[in-house]
């Protein structure tokens, strides 16, 4: 697993938990499968820019915040 994938995944999980929503609720907002969200959060999935954009919109977080 790449370090950048772990960073992005960890940030997605952090923002999701800050908003007190489940993976299922986020996946519904993003129109992505719940299992996909879980694998992204674990850093096990090399996500596309389109999927990353969907997740940032679903979290209402600027996409660049997911790279910090």
mmCIF file of the N, C-alpha and C atoms, coordinates in Angstrom:
data_MODEL
# 
_entry.id   MODEL 
# 
loop_
_atom_site.group_PDB 
_atom_site.id 
_atom_site.type_symbol 
_atom_site.label_atom_id 
_atom_site.label_alt_id 
_atom_site.label_comp_id 
_atom_site.label_asym_id 
_atom_site.label_entity_id 
_atom_site.label_seq_id 
_atom_site.pdbx_PDB_ins_code 
_atom_site.Cartn_x 
_atom_site.Cartn_y 
_atom_site.Cartn_z 
_atom_site.occupancy 
_atom_site.B_iso_or_equiv 
_atom_site.pdbx_formal_charge 
_atom_site.auth_seq_id 
_atom_site.auth_comp_id 
_atom_site.auth_asym_id 
_atom_site.auth_atom_id 
_atom_site.pdbx_PDB_model_num 
ATOM 1   N N  . UNK A 1 1  ? 0.835   -1.180 0.000   1.00 0.00 ? 1  UNK A N  1 
ATOM 2   C CA . UNK A 1 1  ? 0.000   0.000  0.000   1.00 0.00 ? 1  UNK A CA 1 
ATOM 3   C C  . UNK A 1 1  ? 0.882   1.247  0.000   1.00 0.00 ? 1  UNK A C  1 
ATOM 4   N N  . UNK A 1 2  ? 0.462   2.203  -0.743  1.00 0.00 ? 2  UNK A N  1 
ATOM 5   C CA . UNK A 1 2  ? 1.190   3.450  -0.844  1.00 0.00 ? 2  UNK A CA 1 
ATOM 6   C C  . UNK A 1 2  ? 0.902   4.339  0.356   1.00 0.00 ? 2  UNK A C  1 
ATOM 7   N N  . UNK A 1 3  ? 1.922   5.102  0.762   1.00 0.00 ? 3  UNK A N  1 
ATOM 8   C CA . UNK A 1 3  ? 1.723   6.020  1.887   1.00 0.00 ? 3  UNK A CA 1 
ATOM 9   C C  . UNK A 1 3  ? 0.659   7.056  1.569   1.00 0.00 ? 3  UNK A C  1 
ATOM 10  N N  . UNK A 1 4  ? 0.616   7.562  0.330   1.00 0.00 ? 4  UNK A N  1 
ATOM 11  C CA . UNK A 1 4  ? -0.368  8.582  -0.026  1.00 0.00 ? 4  UNK A CA 1 
ATOM 12  C C  . UNK A 1 4  ? -1.782  8.013  0.080   1.00 0.00 ? 4  UNK A C  1 
ATOM 13  N N  . UNK A 1 5  ? -1.960  6.747  -0.264  1.00 0.00 ? 5  UNK A N  1 
ATOM 14  C CA . UNK A 1 5  ? -3.287  6.134  -0.147  1.00 0.00 ? 5  UNK A CA 1 
ATOM 15  C C  . UNK A 1 5  ? -3.706  6.015  1.315   1.00 0.00 ? 5  UNK A C  1 
ATOM 16  N N  . UNK A 1 6  ? -2.747  5.722  2.177   1.00 0.00 ? 6  UNK A N  1 
ATOM 17  C CA . UNK A 1 6  ? -3.038  5.647  3.615   1.00 0.00 ? 6  UNK A CA 1 
ATOM 18  C C  . UNK A 1 6  ? -3.384  7.025  4.169   1.00 0.00 ? 6  UNK A C  1 
ATOM 19  N N  . UNK A 1 7  ? -2.670  8.050  3.715   1.00 0.00 ? 7  UNK A N  1 
ATOM 20  C CA . UNK A 1 7  ? -2.939  9.420  4.169   1.00 0.00 ? 7  UNK A CA 1 
ATOM 21  C C  . UNK A 1 7  ? -4.337  9.849  3.740   1.00 0.00 ? 7  UNK A C  1 
ATOM 22  N N  . UNK A 1 8  ? -4.642  9.665  2.468   1.00 0.00 ? 8  UNK A N  1 
ATOM 23  C CA . UNK A 1 8  ? -5.956  10.052 1.952   1.00 0.00 ? 8  UNK A CA 1 
ATOM 24  C C  . UNK A 1 8  ? -7.054  9.266  2.663   1.00 0.00 ? 8  UNK A C  1 
ATOM 25  N N  . UNK A 1 9  ? -6.875  7.963  2.763   1.00 0.00 ? 9  UNK A N  1 
ATOM 26  C CA . UNK A 1 9  ? -7.869  7.124  3.423   1.00 0.00 ? 9  UNK A CA 1 
ATOM 27  C C  . UNK A 1 9  ? -8.080  7.505  4.875   1.00 0.00 ? 9  UNK A C  1 
ATOM 28  N N  . UNK A 1 10 ? -6.991  7.778  5.573   1.00 0.00 ? 10 UNK A N  1 
ATOM 29  C CA . UNK A 1 10 ? -7.089  8.191  6.968   1.00 0.00 ? 10 UNK A CA 1 
ATOM 30  C C  . UNK A 1 10 ? -7.809  9.515  7.115   1.00 0.00 ? 10 UNK A C  1 
ATOM 31  N N  . UNK A 1 11 ? -7.549  10.429 6.189   1.00 0.00 ? 11 UNK A N  1 
ATOM 32  C CA . UNK A 1 11 ? -8.231  11.728 6.236   1.00 0.00 ? 11 UNK A CA 1 
ATOM 33  C C  . UNK A 1 11 ? -9.718  11.590 5.924   1.00 0.00 ? 11 UNK A C  1 
ATOM 34  N N  . UNK A 1 12 ? -10.053 10.748 4.976   1.00 0.00 ? 12 UNK A N  1 
ATOM 35  C CA . UNK A 1 12 ? -11.468 10.514 4.668   1.00 0.00 ? 12 UNK A CA 1 
ATOM 36  C C  . UNK A 1 12 ? -12.172 9.967  5.907   1.00 0.00 ? 12 UNK A C  1 
ATOM 37  N N  . UNK A 1 13 ? -11.555 9.002  6.542   1.00 0.00 ? 13 UNK A N  1 
ATOM 38  C CA . UNK A 1 13 ? -12.147 8.429  7.754   1.00 0.00 ? 13 UNK A CA 1 
ATOM 39  C C  . UNK A 1 13 ? -12.272 9.485  8.851   1.00 0.00 ? 13 UNK A C  1 
ATOM 40  N N  . UNK A 1 14 ? -11.241 10.305 9.030   1.00 0.00 ? 14 UNK A N  1 
ATOM 41  C CA . UNK A 1 14 ? -11.257 11.353 10.053  1.00 0.00 ? 14 UNK A CA 1 
ATOM 42  C C  . UNK A 1 14 ? -12.420 12.322 9.813   1.00 0.00 ? 14 UNK A C  1 
ATOM 43  N N  . UNK A 1 15 ? -12.558 12.817 8.578   1.00 0.00 ? 15 UNK A N  1 
ATOM 44  C CA . UNK A 1 15 ? -13.635 13.763 8.284   1.00 0.00 ? 15 UNK A CA 1 
ATOM 45  C C  . UNK A 1 15 ? -15.013 13.098 8.387   1.00 0.00 ? 15 UNK A C  1 
ATOM 46  N N  . UNK A 1 16 ? -15.094 11.835 7.990   1.00 0.00 ? 16 UNK A N  1 
ATOM 47  C CA . UNK A 1 16 ? -16.369 11.113 8.098   1.00 0.00 ? 16 UNK A CA 1 
ATOM 48  C C  . UNK A 1 16 ? -16.768 10.988 9.569   1.00 0.00 ? 16 UNK A C  1 
ATOM 49  N N  . UNK A 1 17 ? -15.823 10.624 10.416  1.00 0.00 ? 17 UNK A N  1 
ATOM 50  C CA . UNK A 1 17 ? -16.110 10.477 11.839  1.00 0.00 ? 17 UNK A CA 1 
ATOM 51  C C  . UNK A 1 17 ? -16.403 11.824 12.497  1.00 0.00 ? 17 UNK A C  1 
ATOM 52  N N  . UNK A 1 18 ? -15.734 12.891 12.054  1.00 0.00 ? 18 UNK A N  1 
ATOM 53  C CA . UNK A 1 18 ? -16.012 14.234 12.584  1.00 0.00 ? 18 UNK A CA 1 
ATOM 54  C C  . UNK A 1 18 ? -17.452 14.644 12.280  1.00 0.00 ? 18 UNK A C  1 
ATOM 55  N N  . UNK A 1 19 ? -17.965 14.190 11.147  1.00 0.00 ? 19 UNK A N  1 
ATOM 56  C CA . UNK A 1 19 ? -19.337 14.504 10.756  1.00 0.00 ? 19 UNK A CA 1 
ATOM 57  C C  . UNK A 1 19 ? -20.334 13.495 11.340  1.00 0.00 ? 19 UNK A C  1 
ATOM 58  N N  . UNK A 1 20 ? -19.812 12.514 12.050  1.00 0.00 ? 20 UNK A N  1 
ATOM 59  C CA . UNK A 1 20 ? -20.629 11.487 12.715  1.00 0.00 ? 20 UNK A CA 1 
ATOM 60  C C  . UNK A 1 20 ? -21.554 10.778 11.730  1.00 0.00 ? 20 UNK A C  1 
ATOM 61  N N  . UNK A 1 21 ? -20.973 10.373 10.586  1.00 0.00 ? 21 UNK A N  1 
ATOM 62  C CA . UNK A 1 21 ? -21.738 9.590  9.614   1.00 0.00 ? 21 UNK A CA 1 
ATOM 63  C C  . UNK A 1 21 ? -21.057 8.243  9.403   1.00 0.00 ? 21 UNK A C  1 
ATOM 64  N N  . UNK A 1 22 ? -21.833 7.263  9.014   1.00 0.00 ? 22 UNK A N  1 
ATOM 65  C CA . UNK A 1 22 ? -21.308 5.922  8.780   1.00 0.00 ? 22 UNK A CA 1 
ATOM 66  C C  . UNK A 1 22 ? -20.740 5.830  7.368   1.00 0.00 ? 22 UNK A C  1 
ATOM 67  N N  . UNK A 1 23 ? -20.009 4.754  7.127   1.00 0.00 ? 23 UNK A N  1 
ATOM 68  C CA . UNK A 1 23 ? -19.519 4.488  5.775   1.00 0.00 ? 23 UNK A CA 1 
ATOM 69  C C  . UNK A 1 23 ? -20.696 4.351  4.817   1.00 0.00 ? 23 UNK A C  1 
ATOM 70  N N  . UNK A 1 24 ? -21.753 3.744  5.280   1.00 0.00 ? 24 UNK A N  1 
ATOM 71  C CA . UNK A 1 24 ? -22.938 3.557  4.444   1.00 0.00 ? 24 UNK A CA 1 
ATOM 72  C C  . UNK A 1 24 ? -23.580 4.897  4.081   1.00 0.00 ? 24 UNK A C  1 
ATOM 73  N N  . UNK A 1 25 ? -23.656 5.806  5.045   1.00 0.00 ? 25 UNK A N  1 
ATOM 74  C CA . UNK A 1 25 ? -24.217 7.130  4.769   1.00 0.00 ? 25 UNK A CA 1 
ATOM 75  C C  . UNK A 1 25 ? -23.342 7.911  3.791   1.00 0.00 ? 25 UNK A C  1 
ATOM 76  N N  . UNK A 1 26 ? -22.022 7.813  3.966   1.00 0.00 ? 26 UNK A N  1 
ATOM 77  C CA . UNK A 1 26 ? -21.113 8.479  3.035   1.00 0.00 ? 26 UNK A CA 1 
ATOM 78  C C  . UNK A 1 26 ? -21.226 7.864  1.647   1.00 0.00 ? 26 UNK A C  1 
ATOM 79  N N  . UNK A 1 27 ? -21.274 6.549  1.587   1.00 0.00 ? 27 UNK A N  1 
ATOM 80  C CA . UNK A 1 27 ? -21.361 5.885  0.280   1.00 0.00 ? 27 UNK A CA 1 
ATOM 81  C C  . UNK A 1 27 ? -22.644 6.278  -0.448  1.00 0.00 ? 27 UNK A C  1 
ATOM 82  N N  . UNK A 1 28 ? -23.712 6.444  0.289   1.00 0.00 ? 28 UNK A N  1 
ATOM 83  C CA . UNK A 1 28 ? -24.975 6.867  -0.301  1.00 0.00 ? 28 UNK A CA 1 
ATOM 84  C C  . UNK A 1 28 ? -24.861 8.293  -0.848  1.00 0.00 ? 28 UNK A C  1 
ATOM 85  N N  . UNK A 1 29 ? -24.237 9.166  -0.082  1.00 0.00 ? 29 UNK A N  1 
ATOM 86  C CA . UNK A 1 29 ? -24.060 10.559 -0.511  1.00 0.00 ? 29 UNK A CA 1 
ATOM 87  C C  . UNK A 1 29 ? -23.163 10.654 -1.735  1.00 0.00 ? 29 UNK A C  1 
ATOM 88  N N  . UNK A 1 30 ? -22.190 9.742  -1.837  1.00 0.00 ? 30 UNK A N  1 
ATOM 89  C CA . UNK A 1 30 ? -21.223 9.766  -2.940  1.00 0.00 ? 30 UNK A CA 1 
ATOM 90  C C  . UNK A 1 30 ? -21.661 8.919  -4.134  1.00 0.00 ? 30 UNK A C  1 
ATOM 91  N N  . UNK A 1 31 ? -22.676 8.095  -3.924  1.00 0.00 ? 31 UNK A N  1 
ATOM 92  C CA . UNK A 1 31 ? -23.099 7.118  -4.927  1.00 0.00 ? 31 UNK A CA 1 
ATOM 93  C C  . UNK A 1 31 ? -21.954 6.153  -5.272  1.00 0.00 ? 31 UNK A C  1 
ATOM 94  N N  . UNK A 1 32 ? -21.285 5.701  -4.202  1.00 0.00 ? 32 UNK A N  1 
ATOM 95  C CA . UNK A 1 32 ? -20.234 4.693  -4.294  1.00 0.00 ? 32 UNK A CA 1 
ATOM 96  C C  . UNK A 1 32 ? -20.601 3.565  -3.327  1.00 0.00 ? 32 UNK A C  1 
ATOM 97  N N  . UNK A 1 33 ? -20.109 2.370  -3.576  1.00 0.00 ? 33 UNK A N  1 
ATOM 98  C CA . UNK A 1 33 ? -20.434 1.221  -2.725  1.00 0.00 ? 33 UNK A CA 1 
ATOM 99  C C  . UNK A 1 33 ? -19.771 1.361  -1.360  1.00 0.00 ? 33 UNK A C  1 
ATOM 100 N N  . UNK A 1 34 ? -20.464 0.909  -0.334  1.00 0.00 ? 34 UNK A N  1 
ATOM 101 C CA . UNK A 1 34 ? -19.929 0.979  1.037   1.00 0.00 ? 34 UNK A CA 1 
ATOM 102 C C  . UNK A 1 34 ? -18.603 0.249  1.163   1.00 0.00 ? 34 UNK A C  1 
ATOM 103 N N  . UNK A 1 35 ? -18.479 -0.909 0.527   1.00 0.00 ? 35 UNK A N  1 
ATOM 104 C CA . UNK A 1 35 ? -17.221 -1.656 0.583   1.00 0.00 ? 35 UNK A CA 1 
ATOM 105 C C  . UNK A 1 35 ? -16.082 -0.869 -0.041  1.00 0.00 ? 35 UNK A C  1 
ATOM 106 N N  . UNK A 1 36 ? -16.390 -0.090 -1.073  1.00 0.00 ? 36 UNK A N  1 
ATOM 107 C CA . UNK A 1 36 ? -15.388 0.748  -1.728  1.00 0.00 ? 36 UNK A CA 1 
ATOM 108 C C  . UNK A 1 36 ? -14.889 1.809  -0.745  1.00 0.00 ? 36 UNK A C  1 
ATOM 109 N N  . UNK A 1 37 ? -15.810 2.442  -0.033  1.00 0.00 ? 37 UNK A N  1 
ATOM 110 C CA . UNK A 1 37 ? -15.433 3.462  0.957   1.00 0.00 ? 37 UNK A CA 1 
ATOM 111 C C  . UNK A 1 37 ? -14.535 2.838  2.025   1.00 0.00 ? 37 UNK A C  1 
ATOM 112 N N  . UNK A 1 38 ? -14.883 1.662  2.487   1.00 0.00 ? 38 UNK A N  1 
ATOM 113 C CA . UNK A 1 38 ? -14.076 0.972  3.496   1.00 0.00 ? 38 UNK A CA 1 
ATOM 114 C C  . UNK A 1 38 ? -12.674 0.677  3.013   1.00 0.00 ? 38 UNK A C  1 
ATOM 115 N N  . UNK A 1 39 ? -12.541 0.218  1.790   1.00 0.00 ? 39 UNK A N  1 
ATOM 116 C CA . UNK A 1 39 ? -11.208 -0.101 1.267   1.00 0.00 ? 39 UNK A CA 1 
ATOM 117 C C  . UNK A 1 39 ? -10.400 1.169  1.013   1.00 0.00 ? 39 UNK A C  1 
ATOM 118 N N  . UNK A 1 40 ? -11.065 2.255  0.640   1.00 0.00 ? 40 UNK A N  1 
ATOM 119 C CA . UNK A 1 40 ? -10.373 3.542  0.478   1.00 0.00 ? 40 UNK A CA 1 
ATOM 120 C C  . UNK A 1 40 ? -9.857  4.015  1.838   1.00 0.00 ? 40 UNK A C  1 
ATOM 121 N N  . UNK A 1 41 ? -10.687 3.940  2.863   1.00 0.00 ? 41 UNK A N  1 
ATOM 122 C CA . UNK A 1 41 ? -10.279 4.369  4.201   1.00 0.00 ? 41 UNK A CA 1 
ATOM 123 C C  . UNK A 1 41 ? -9.104  3.556  4.727   1.00 0.00 ? 41 UNK A C  1 
ATOM 124 N N  . UNK A 1 42 ? -9.017  2.306  4.356   1.00 0.00 ? 42 UNK A N  1 
ATOM 125 C CA . UNK A 1 42 ? -7.895  1.456  4.784   1.00 0.00 ? 42 UNK A CA 1 
ATOM 126 C C  . UNK A 1 42 ? -6.643  1.684  3.949   1.00 0.00 ? 42 UNK A C  1 
ATOM 127 N N  . UNK A 1 43 ? -6.757  2.444  2.875   1.00 0.00 ? 43 UNK A N  1 
ATOM 128 C CA . UNK A 1 43 ? -5.609  2.675  1.990   1.00 0.00 ? 43 UNK A CA 1 
ATOM 129 C C  . UNK A 1 43 ? -5.357  1.512  1.071   1.00 0.00 ? 43 UNK A C  1 
ATOM 130 N N  . UNK A 1 44 ? -6.356  0.653  0.896   1.00 0.00 ? 44 UNK A N  1 
ATOM 131 C CA . UNK A 1 44 ? -6.206  -0.549 0.079   1.00 0.00 ? 44 UNK A CA 1 
ATOM 132 C C  . UNK A 1 44 ? -6.695  -0.353 -1.350  1.00 0.00 ? 44 UNK A C  1 
ATOM 133 N N  . UNK A 1 45 ? -7.207  0.822  -1.658  1.00 0.00 ? 45 UNK A N  1 
ATOM 134 C CA . UNK A 1 45 ? -7.807  1.060  -2.975  1.00 0.00 ? 45 UNK A CA 1 
ATOM 135 C C  . UNK A 1 45 ? -7.135  2.266  -3.619  1.00 0.00 ? 45 UNK A C  1 
ATOM 136 N N  . UNK A 1 46 ? -6.708  2.101  -4.865  1.00 0.00 ? 46 UNK A N  1 
ATOM 137 C CA . UNK A 1 46 ? -6.157  3.211  -5.638  1.00 0.00 ? 46 UNK A CA 1 
ATOM 138 C C  . UNK A 1 46 ? -7.322  3.907  -6.321  1.00 0.00 ? 46 UNK A C  1 
ATOM 139 N N  . UNK A 1 47 ? -7.841  4.946  -5.682  1.00 0.00 ? 47 UNK A N  1 
ATOM 140 C CA . UNK A 1 47 ? -9.061  5.569  -6.167  1.00 0.00 ? 47 UNK A CA 1 
ATOM 141 C C  . UNK A 1 47 ? -8.786  6.558  -7.293  1.00 0.00 ? 47 UNK A C  1 
ATOM 142 N N  . UNK A 1 48 ? -9.789  6.743  -8.119  1.00 0.00 ? 48 UNK A N  1 
ATOM 143 C CA . UNK A 1 48 ? -9.684  7.687  -9.228  1.00 0.00 ? 48 UNK A CA 1 
ATOM 144 C C  . UNK A 1 48 ? -9.937  9.106  -8.723  1.00 0.00 ? 48 UNK A C  1 
ATOM 145 N N  . UNK A 1 49 ? -9.551  10.063 -9.539  1.00 0.00 ? 49 UNK A N  1 
ATOM 146 C CA . UNK A 1 49 ? -9.786  11.465 -9.198  1.00 0.00 ? 49 UNK A CA 1 
ATOM 147 C C  . UNK A 1 49 ? -11.288 11.732 -9.124  1.00 0.00 ? 49 UNK A C  1 
ATOM 148 N N  . UNK A 1 50 ? -12.060 11.115 -10.007 1.00 0.00 ? 50 UNK A N  1 
ATOM 149 C CA . UNK A 1 50 ? -13.520 11.291 -9.982  1.00 0.00 ? 50 UNK A CA 1 
ATOM 150 C C  . UNK A 1 50 ? -14.113 10.781 -8.673  1.00 0.00 ? 50 UNK A C  1 
ATOM 151 N N  . UNK A 1 51 ? -13.655 9.617  -8.222  1.00 0.00 ? 51 UNK A N  1 
ATOM 152 C CA . UNK A 1 51 ? -14.149 9.068  -6.953  1.00 0.00 ? 51 UNK A CA 1 
ATOM 153 C C  . UNK A 1 51 ? -13.720 9.939  -5.785  1.00 0.00 ? 51 UNK A C  1 
ATOM 154 N N  . UNK A 1 52 ? -12.498 10.434 -5.832  1.00 0.00 ? 52 UNK A N  1 
ATOM 155 C CA . UNK A 1 52 ? -12.015 11.320 -4.776  1.00 0.00 ? 52 UNK A CA 1 
ATOM 156 C C  . UNK A 1 52 ? -12.853 12.595 -4.725  1.00 0.00 ? 52 UNK A C  1 
ATOM 157 N N  . UNK A 1 53 ? -13.221 13.111 -5.882  1.00 0.00 ? 53 UNK A N  1 
ATOM 158 C CA . UNK A 1 53 ? -14.068 14.293 -5.937  1.00 0.00 ? 53 UNK A CA 1 
ATOM 159 C C  . UNK A 1 53 ? -15.452 13.997 -5.349  1.00 0.00 ? 53 UNK A C  1 
ATOM 160 N N  . UNK A 1 54 ? -16.026 12.852 -5.684  1.00 0.00 ? 54 UNK A N  1 
ATOM 161 C CA . UNK A 1 54 ? -17.331 12.469 -5.146  1.00 0.00 ? 54 UNK A CA 1 
ATOM 162 C C  . UNK A 1 54 ? -17.280 12.389 -3.621  1.00 0.00 ? 54 UNK A C  1 
ATOM 163 N N  . UNK A 1 55 ? -16.204 11.811 -3.098  1.00 0.00 ? 55 UNK A N  1 
ATOM 164 C CA . UNK A 1 55 ? -16.067 11.668 -1.646  1.00 0.00 ? 55 UNK A CA 1 
ATOM 165 C C  . UNK A 1 55 ? -15.908 13.031 -0.987  1.00 0.00 ? 55 UNK A C  1 
ATOM 166 N N  . UNK A 1 56 ? -15.102 13.905 -1.577  1.00 0.00 ? 56 UNK A N  1 
ATOM 167 C CA . UNK A 1 56 ? -14.919 15.238 -0.982  1.00 0.00 ? 56 UNK A CA 1 
ATOM 168 C C  . UNK A 1 56 ? -16.236 16.015 -0.984  1.00 0.00 ? 56 UNK A C  1 
ATOM 169 N N  . UNK A 1 57 ? -17.027 15.871 -2.033  1.00 0.00 ? 57 UNK A N  1 
ATOM 170 C CA . UNK A 1 57 ? -18.336 16.525 -2.086  1.00 0.00 ? 57 UNK A CA 1 
ATOM 171 C C  . UNK A 1 57 ? -19.260 15.904 -1.030  1.00 0.00 ? 57 UNK A C  1 
ATOM 172 N N  . UNK A 1 58 ? -19.234 14.579 -0.921  1.00 0.00 ? 58 UNK A N  1 
ATOM 173 C CA . UNK A 1 58 ? -20.063 13.894 0.075   1.00 0.00 ? 58 UNK A CA 1 
ATOM 174 C C  . UNK A 1 58 ? -19.724 14.295 1.498   1.00 0.00 ? 58 UNK A C  1 
ATOM 175 N N  . UNK A 1 59 ? -18.440 14.590 1.732   1.00 0.00 ? 59 UNK A N  1 
ATOM 176 C CA . UNK A 1 59 ? -17.996 15.019 3.057   1.00 0.00 ? 59 UNK A CA 1 
ATOM 177 C C  . UNK A 1 59 ? -18.102 16.534 3.236   1.00 0.00 ? 59 UNK A C  1 
ATOM 178 N N  . UNK A 1 60 ? -18.346 17.239 2.132   1.00 0.00 ? 60 UNK A N  1 
ATOM 179 C CA . UNK A 1 60 ? -18.366 18.706 2.142   1.00 0.00 ? 60 UNK A CA 1 
ATOM 180 C C  . UNK A 1 60 ? -17.025 19.259 2.633   1.00 0.00 ? 60 UNK A C  1 
ATOM 181 N N  . UNK A 1 61 ? -15.939 18.688 2.062   1.00 0.00 ? 61 UNK A N  1 
ATOM 182 C CA . UNK A 1 61 ? -14.572 19.063 2.413   1.00 0.00 ? 61 UNK A CA 1 
ATOM 183 C C  . UNK A 1 61 ? -13.836 19.347 1.108   1.00 0.00 ? 61 UNK A C  1 
ATOM 184 N N  . UNK A 1 62 ? -13.021 20.398 1.097   1.00 0.00 ? 62 UNK A N  1 
ATOM 185 C CA . UNK A 1 62 ? -12.220 20.683 -0.097  1.00 0.00 ? 62 UNK A CA 1 
ATOM 186 C C  . UNK A 1 62 ? -11.307 19.494 -0.366  1.00 0.00 ? 62 UNK A C  1 
ATOM 187 N N  . UNK A 1 63 ? -11.192 19.130 -1.639  1.00 0.00 ? 63 UNK A N  1 
ATOM 188 C CA . UNK A 1 63 ? -10.440 17.935 -2.012  1.00 0.00 ? 63 UNK A CA 1 
ATOM 189 C C  . UNK A 1 63 ? -8.984  17.995 -1.523  1.00 0.00 ? 63 UNK A C  1 
ATOM 190 N N  . UNK A 1 64 ? -8.402  19.178 -1.523  1.00 0.00 ? 64 UNK A N  1 
ATOM 191 C CA . UNK A 1 64 ? -6.998  19.296 -1.109  1.00 0.00 ? 64 UNK A CA 1 
ATOM 192 C C  . UNK A 1 64 ? -6.813  18.983 0.374   1.00 0.00 ? 64 UNK A C  1 
ATOM 193 N N  . UNK A 1 65 ? -7.854  19.122 1.181   1.00 0.00 ? 65 UNK A N  1 
ATOM 194 C CA . UNK A 1 65 ? -7.767  18.791 2.607   1.00 0.00 ? 65 UNK A CA 1 
ATOM 195 C C  . UNK A 1 65 ? -7.527  17.297 2.819   1.00 0.00 ? 65 UNK A C  1 
ATOM 196 N N  . UNK A 1 66 ? -7.919  16.483 1.853   1.00 0.00 ? 66 UNK A N  1 
ATOM 197 C CA . UNK A 1 66 ? -7.756  15.037 1.975   1.00 0.00 ? 66 UNK A CA 1 
ATOM 198 C C  . UNK A 1 66 ? -6.303  14.595 1.779   1.00 0.00 ? 66 UNK A C  1 
ATOM 199 N N  . UNK A 1 67 ? -5.455  15.501 1.286   1.00 0.00 ? 67 UNK A N  1 
ATOM 200 C CA . UNK A 1 67 ? -4.039  15.190 1.054   1.00 0.00 ? 67 UNK A CA 1 
ATOM 201 C C  . UNK A 1 67 ? -3.141  15.633 2.195   1.00 0.00 ? 67 UNK A C  1 
ATOM 202 N N  . UNK A 1 68 ? -3.673  16.360 3.162   1.00 0.00 ? 68 UNK A N  1 
ATOM 203 C CA . UNK A 1 68 ? -2.845  16.916 4.246   1.00 0.00 ? 68 UNK A CA 1 
ATOM 204 C C  . UNK A 1 68 ? -2.462  15.880 5.256   1.00 0.00 ? 68 UNK A C  1 
# 
